[in-house]
Amino acid sequence: MPHINIKCYPKGLSEQELQAFANDLTAFASERLNTPAEYITIAYTEIPAEQWKETVYDSEIKPNQDTLLRKAQYKM
C-alpha cells in the first residue's frame, strides 16, 4: 500500500490541476509498483519557502540521506 507524501513550495494550483496531478501520479505509481490504484494514497502539503529549511530540509531530508530515493541536489 504505497503512500506518497509530496511537500513543496506553494504552487497556486487549482483543484482541477491538483486532481490531474494526483491522477497522473497514481497511474504512474500503480504501473511502476505493480499496485492497484485504489491502494495508493497521496498527501500534498505546501510549505512556504521561509519555512522549508526548518520544516522539511533539516528534519526530513538531511537526516535521511540513506533512505532518499532521489537525493537533494542542493544544500541549505
Phi and psi in radians as a Rosetta constraint file:
Dihedral C 1 N 2 CA 2 C 2 CIRCULARHARMONIC -1.205 0.35
Dihedral N 2 CA 2 C 2 N 3 CIRCULARHARMONIC 2.431 0.35
Dihedral C 2 N 3 CA 3 C 3 CIRCULARHARMONIC -2.162 0.35
Dihedral N 3 CA 3 C 3 N 4 CIRCULARHARMONIC 2.145 0.35
Dihedral C 3 N 4 CA 4 C 4 CIRCULARHARMONIC -1.849 0.35
Dihedral N 4 CA 4 C 4 N 5 CIRCULARHARMONIC 2.263 0.35
Dihedral C 4 N 5 CA 5 C 5 CIRCULARHARMONIC -2.060 0.35
Dihedral N 5 CA 5 C 5 N 6 CIRCULARHARMONIC 1.855 0.35
Dihedral C 5 N 6 CA 6 C 6 CIRCULARHARMONIC -1.700 0.35
Dihedral N 6 CA 6 C 6 N 7 CIRCULARHARMONIC 2.222 0.35
Dihedral C 6 N 7 CA 7 C 7 CIRCULARHARMONIC -2.214 0.35
Dihedral N 7 CA 7 C 7 N 8 CIRCULARHARMONIC 2.330 0.35
Dihedral C 7 N 8 CA 8 C 8 CIRCULARHARMONIC -2.721 0.35
Dihedral N 8 CA 8 C 8 N 9 CIRCULARHARMONIC 2.903 0.35
Dihedral C 8 N 9 CA 9 C 9 CIRCULARHARMONIC -1.091 0.35
Dihedral N 9 CA 9 C 9 N 10 CIRCULARHARMONIC 2.712 0.35
Dihedral C 9 N 10 CA 10 C 10 CIRCULARHARMONIC -0.965 0.35
Dihedral N 10 CA 10 C 10 N 11 CIRCULARHARMONIC 2.311 0.35
Dihedral C 10 N 11 CA 11 C 11 CIRCULARHARMONIC -1.938 0.35
Dihedral N 11 CA 11 C 11 N 12 CIRCULARHARMONIC -0.242 0.35
Dihedral C 11 N 12 CA 12 C 12 CIRCULARHARMONIC 1.160 0.35
Dihedral N 12 CA 12 C 12 N 13 CIRCULARHARMONIC 0.519 0.35
Dihedral C 12 N 13 CA 13 C 13 CIRCULARHARMONIC -1.338 0.35
Dihedral N 13 CA 13 C 13 N 14 CIRCULARHARMONIC 2.524 0.35
Dihedral C 13 N 14 CA 14 C 14 CIRCULARHARMONIC -1.324 0.35
Dihedral N 14 CA 14 C 14 N 15 CIRCULARHARMONIC 2.919 0.35
Dihedral C 14 N 15 CA 15 C 15 CIRCULARHARMONIC -1.030 0.35
Dihedral N 15 CA 15 C 15 N 16 CIRCULARHARMONIC -0.661 0.35
Dihedral C 15 N 16 CA 16 C 16 CIRCULARHARMONIC -1.138 0.35
Dihedral N 16 CA 16 C 16 N 17 CIRCULARHARMONIC -0.742 0.35
Dihedral C 16 N 17 CA 17 C 17 CIRCULARHARMONIC -1.162 0.35
Dihedral N 17 CA 17 C 17 N 18 CIRCULARHARMONIC -0.705 0.35
Dihedral C 17 N 18 CA 18 C 18 CIRCULARHARMONIC -1.109 0.35
Dihedral N 18 CA 18 C 18 N 19 CIRCULARHARMONIC -0.715 0.35
Dihedral C 18 N 19 CA 19 C 19 CIRCULARHARMONIC -1.146 0.35
Dihedral N 19 CA 19 C 19 N 20 CIRCULARHARMONIC -0.698 0.35
Dihedral C 19 N 20 CA 20 C 20 CIRCULARHARMONIC -1.113 0.35
Dihedral N 20 CA 20 C 20 N 21 CIRCULARHARMONIC -0.716 0.35
Dihedral C 20 N 21 CA 21 C 21 CIRCULARHARMONIC -1.074 0.35
Dihedral N 21 CA 21 C 21 N 22 CIRCULARHARMONIC -0.820 0.35
Dihedral C 21 N 22 CA 22 C 22 CIRCULARHARMONIC -1.079 0.35
Dihedral N 22 CA 22 C 22 N 23 CIRCULARHARMONIC -0.724 0.35
Dihedral C 22 N 23 CA 23 C 23 CIRCULARHARMONIC -1.111 0.35
Dihedral N 23 CA 23 C 23 N 24 CIRCULARHARMONIC -0.788 0.35
Dihedral C 23 N 24 CA 24 C 24 CIRCULARHARMONIC -1.112 0.35
Dihedral N 24 CA 24 C 24 N 25 CIRCULARHARMONIC -0.786 0.35
Dihedral C 24 N 25 CA 25 C 25 CIRCULARHARMONIC -1.136 0.35
Dihedral N 25 CA 25 C 25 N 26 CIRCULARHARMONIC -0.693 0.35
Dihedral C 25 N 26 CA 26 C 26 CIRCULARHARMONIC -1.090 0.35
Dihedral N 26 CA 26 C 26 N 27 CIRCULARHARMONIC -0.814 0.35
Dihedral C 26 N 27 CA 27 C 27 CIRCULARHARMONIC -1.080 0.35
Dihedral N 27 CA 27 C 27 N 28 CIRCULARHARMONIC -0.757 0.35
Dihedral C 27 N 28 CA 28 C 28 CIRCULARHARMONIC -1.108 0.35
Dihedral N 28 CA 28 C 28 N 29 CIRCULARHARMONIC -0.852 0.35
Dihedral C 28 N 29 CA 29 C 29 CIRCULARHARMONIC -1.118 0.35
Dihedral N 29 CA 29 C 29 N 30 CIRCULARHARMONIC -0.703 0.35
Dihedral C 29 N 30 CA 30 C 30 CIRCULARHARMONIC -1.039 0.35
Dihedral N 30 CA 30 C 30 N 31 CIRCULARHARMONIC -0.790 0.35
Dihedral C 30 N 31 CA 31 C 31 CIRCULARHARMONIC -1.178 0.35
Dihedral N 31 CA 31 C 31 N 32 CIRCULARHARMONIC -0.887 0.35
Dihedral C 31 N 32 CA 32 C 32 CIRCULARHARMONIC -1.231 0.35
Dihedral N 32 CA 32 C 32 N 33 CIRCULARHARMONIC -0.572 0.35
Dihedral C 32 N 33 CA 33 C 33 CIRCULARHARMONIC -1.734 0.35
Dihedral N 33 CA 33 C 33 N 34 CIRCULARHARMONIC 0.050 0.35
Dihedral C 33 N 34 CA 34 C 34 CIRCULARHARMONIC 0.897 0.35
Dihedral N 34 CA 34 C 34 N 35 CIRCULARHARMONIC 0.912 0.35
Dihedral C 34 N 35 CA 35 C 35 CIRCULARHARMONIC -2.279 0.35
Dihedral N 35 CA 35 C 35 N 36 CIRCULARHARMONIC 2.375 0.35
Dihedral C 35 N 36 CA 36 C 36 CIRCULARHARMONIC -1.040 0.35
Dihedral N 36 CA 36 C 36 N 37 CIRCULARHARMONIC 2.463 0.35
Dihedral C 36 N 37 CA 37 C 37 CIRCULARHARMONIC -0.977 0.35
Dihedral N 37 CA 37 C 37 N 38 CIRCULARHARMONIC -0.589 0.35
Dihedral C 37 N 38 CA 38 C 38 CIRCULARHARMONIC -1.171 0.35
Dihedral N 38 CA 38 C 38 N 39 CIRCULARHARMONIC -0.215 0.35
Dihedral C 38 N 39 CA 39 C 39 CIRCULARHARMONIC -1.628 0.35
Dihedral N 39 CA 39 C 39 N 40 CIRCULARHARMONIC -0.068 0.35
Dihedral C 39 N 40 CA 40 C 40 CIRCULARHARMONIC -1.691 0.35
Dihedral N 40 CA 40 C 40 N 41 CIRCULARHARMONIC 2.272 0.35
Dihedral C 40 N 41 CA 41 C 41 CIRCULARHARMONIC -2.097 0.35
Dihedral N 41 CA 41 C 41 N 42 CIRCULARHARMONIC 2.632 0.35
Dihedral C 41 N 42 CA 42 C 42 CIRCULARHARMONIC -2.356 0.35
Dihedral N 42 CA 42 C 42 N 43 CIRCULARHARMONIC 2.200 0.35
Dihedral C 42 N 43 CA 43 C 43 CIRCULARHARMONIC -1.773 0.35
Dihedral N 43 CA 43 C 43 N 44 CIRCULARHARMONIC 2.500 0.35
Dihedral C 43 N 44 CA 44 C 44 CIRCULARHARMONIC -2.372 0.35
Dihedral N 44 CA 44 C 44 N 45 CIRCULARHARMONIC 2.030 0.35
Dihedral C 44 N 45 CA 45 C 45 CIRCULARHARMONIC -2.261 0.35
Dihedral N 45 CA 45 C 45 N 46 CIRCULARHARMONIC 2.215 0.35
Dihedral C 45 N 46 CA 46 C 46 CIRCULARHARMONIC -1.625 0.35
Dihedral N 46 CA 46 C 46 N 47 CIRCULARHARMONIC 2.238 0.35
Dihedral C 46 N 47 CA 47 C 47 CIRCULARHARMONIC -2.018 0.35
Dihedral N 47 CA 47 C 47 N 48 CIRCULARHARMONIC 2.160 0.35
Dihedral C 47 N 48 CA 48 C 48 CIRCULARHARMONIC -1.023 0.35
Dihedral N 48 CA 48 C 48 N 49 CIRCULARHARMONIC 2.537 0.35
Dihedral C 48 N 49 CA 49 C 49 CIRCULARHARMONIC -0.929 0.35
Dihedral N 49 CA 49 C 49 N 50 CIRCULARHARMONIC -0.698 0.35
Dihedral C 49 N 50 CA 50 C 50 CIRCULARHARMONIC -1.233 0.35
Dihedral N 50 CA 50 C 50 N 51 CIRCULARHARMONIC -0.216 0.35
Dihedral C 50 N 51 CA 51 C 51 CIRCULARHARMONIC -1.840 0.35
Dihedral N 51 CA 51 C 51 N 52 CIRCULARHARMONIC -0.105 0.35
Dihedral C 51 N 52 CA 52 C 52 CIRCULARHARMONIC -1.027 0.35
Dihedral N 52 CA 52 C 52 N 53 CIRCULARHARMONIC -0.856 0.35
Dihedral C 52 N 53 CA 53 C 53 CIRCULARHARMONIC -1.028 0.35
Dihedral N 53 CA 53 C 53 N 54 CIRCULARHARMONIC -0.896 0.35
Dihedral C 53 N 54 CA 54 C 54 CIRCULARHARMONIC -1.229 0.35
Dihedral N 54 CA 54 C 54 N 55 CIRCULARHARMONIC -0.765 0.35
Dihedral C 54 N 55 CA 55 C 55 CIRCULARHARMONIC -1.360 0.35
Dihedral N 55 CA 55 C 55 N 56 CIRCULARHARMONIC -0.659 0.35
Dihedral C 55 N 56 CA 56 C 56 CIRCULARHARMONIC -2.039 0.35
Dihedral N 56 CA 56 C 56 N 57 CIRCULARHARMONIC -0.978 0.35
Dihedral C 56 N 57 CA 57 C 57 CIRCULARHARMONIC -1.075 0.35
Dihedral N 57 CA 57 C 57 N 58 CIRCULARHARMONIC -0.941 0.35
Dihedral C 57 N 58 CA 58 C 58 CIRCULARHARMONIC -1.205 0.35
Dihedral N 58 CA 58 C 58 N 59 CIRCULARHARMONIC -0.546 0.35
Dihedral C 58 N 59 CA 59 C 59 CIRCULARHARMONIC -1.723 0.35
Dihedral N 59 CA 59 C 59 N 60 CIRCULARHARMONIC -0.413 0.35
Dihedral C 59 N 60 CA 60 C 60 CIRCULARHARMONIC -2.106 0.35
Dihedral N 60 CA 60 C 60 N 61 CIRCULARHARMONIC -0.641 0.35
Dihedral C 60 N 61 CA 61 C 61 CIRCULARHARMONIC -1.511 0.35
Dihedral N 61 CA 61 C 61 N 62 CIRCULARHARMONIC -1.023 0.35
Dihedral C 61 N 62 CA 62 C 62 CIRCULARHARMONIC -0.998 0.35
Dihedral N 62 CA 62 C 62 N 63 CIRCULARHARMONIC -0.824 0.35
Dihedral C 62 N 63 CA 63 C 63 CIRCULARHARMONIC -1.380 0.35
Dihedral N 63 CA 63 C 63 N 64 CIRCULARHARMONIC -0.079 0.35
Dihedral C 63 N 64 CA 64 C 64 CIRCULARHARMONIC -2.085 0.35
Dihedral N 64 CA 64 C 64 N 65 CIRCULARHARMONIC 0.560 0.35
Dihedral C 64 N 65 CA 65 C 65 CIRCULARHARMONIC -0.969 0.35
Dihedral N 65 CA 65 C 65 N 66 CIRCULARHARMONIC -0.610 0.35
Dihedral C 65 N 66 CA 66 C 66 CIRCULARHARMONIC -1.264 0.35
Dihedral N 66 CA 66 C 66 N 67 CIRCULARHARMONIC -0.311 0.35
Dihedral C 66 N 67 CA 67 C 67 CIRCULARHARMONIC -1.935 0.35
Dihedral N 67 CA 67 C 67 N 68 CIRCULARHARMONIC -0.023 0.35
Dihedral C 67 N 68 CA 68 C 68 CIRCULARHARMONIC -1.243 0.35
Dihedral N 68 CA 68 C 68 N 69 CIRCULARHARMONIC 2.228 0.35
Dihedral C 68 N 69 CA 69 C 69 CIRCULARHARMONIC -1.211 0.35
Dihedral N 69 CA 69 C 69 N 70 CIRCULARHARMONIC -0.644 0.35
Dihedral C 69 N 70 CA 70 C 70 CIRCULARHARMONIC -2.282 0.35
Dihedral N 70 CA 70 C 70 N 71 CIRCULARHARMONIC 2.109 0.35
Dihedral C 70 N 71 CA 71 C 71 CIRCULARHARMONIC -1.424 0.35
Dihedral N 71 CA 71 C 71 N 72 CIRCULARHARMONIC 2.690 0.35
Dihedral C 71 N 72 CA 72 C 72 CIRCULARHARMONIC -1.070 0.35
Dihedral N 72 CA 72 C 72 N 73 CIRCULARHARMONIC 2.431 0.35
Dihedral C 72 N 73 CA 73 C 73 CIRCULARHARMONIC -1.749 0.35
Dihedral N 73 CA 73 C 73 N 74 CIRCULARHARMONIC 0.354 0.35
Dihedral C 73 N 74 CA 74 C 74 CIRCULARHARMONIC -2.499 0.35
Dihedral N 74 CA 74 C 74 N 75 CIRCULARHARMONIC 2.831 0.35
Dihedral C 74 N 75 CA 75 C 75 CIRCULARHARMONIC -2.211 0.35
Dihedral N 75 CA 75 C 75 N 76 CIRCULARHARMONIC 2.662 0.35
